[in-house]
Amino acid sequence: MKALRTLLITLVAAAALSAAIPARVLAYDFTPLEALLNRAVSDSVFPGASIAVIHRGKTVFHKAFGRQTYDRQSTPVDTTTIYDAASLTKAVVTTSIVMQLAERDSLNIHSRVSRYRPEFASNGKDRVTIEQLMRHDSGLRAHTYFALTCKTPAEVFRTIDHDSLAYTPGTKTGYSDLNFMLLGNIVETLTARSLASNFRERFSKPLGMNSTMFTPPSACLPRIAPTGEDGVWTLPRARSLVNDQNAALLGGVGGHAGLFTTTGDLSRLVRMLMNGGTLEGRRFVKASTVATFLKKGDASRALGWDLVTPGGNSSAGKRFSESSWGHLGFTGTSIWVDPTRELAVILLSNRVWPSPENIKIRKFRPLLHDTVAECIDTGI
């Protein structure tokens, strides 16, 4: 009897110990990644950068490298440094809001743009749909320096309304800021609230993205990595903090650009999307909505997000799977997610300081994602 009792005690203790130890503990060696980022700073790919790596729902690497500028006296960056996200605004802000509006029947992505903005139907644009704006196959021109001819947001959108198409909608992909400038305007019209207010109340505040904002106050300036100047800006007023001229003309809040954020904050939104629209028990969008927007179909782009370019020429590198989705920002920012690996890489930098002519980041991005994938794949 005593022997049986001893055996039972031993079995219970062993079971408790087994439950306390994870089935598999992943150990990552990010030494190659750190070396790559330090080398990128030394090679002036950017003055500094912050990077977060998410794997299987957890942030497994989160560090910053370099300084705010190339000046040796410049403030070193850290993971709380705020960056101008540029076109990540399209995916992070505008697309996220459209997801919610679409699933609540406030916005039909298959409807024509003219249903929500009747004046847009002029000059052959009457058949352009919301979906085509989101996939960048609307036929709108790629870019316009509205600051050269417009002085107010109203003038900007009147110019878009009266513009002609550059190609037949749906026949090819033509990435255009104008698509998301329009989407941002439509969101504001439908909700009777600014894009900034929409995102703050729907996502950034409940997600705890406390360092994410449009039009940052002056108190945040010491934490913000600066971006470069240009020779095109002609508005008769002090330039807005945001790097994008058209976003500045819209008051710093555009559907295409204007967001300022940190890698830590973006990690929370990315984890929510990777988890089918929920984070820490709170649902933001339905899993079916996330799946619809990120679906890889015949188009070269998902709804609001980019997809991996076939042939290994993607900024996501050669190791990320064909089901990967992401987006880039002009200032040197990017998000890439590989759902097959349950892996995400968030990069924020100010490669445009002091000049956007520095394009070394084009070669760096694929190498970055290949290196991260290699570090993850060799984890034990």
Order of alpha helices (4+ residues) and beta strands (2+ residues): alpha-alpha-beta-beta-beta-alpha-alpha-alpha-alpha-alpha-alpha-alpha-beta-alpha-beta-beta-alpha-beta-beta-beta-beta-alpha
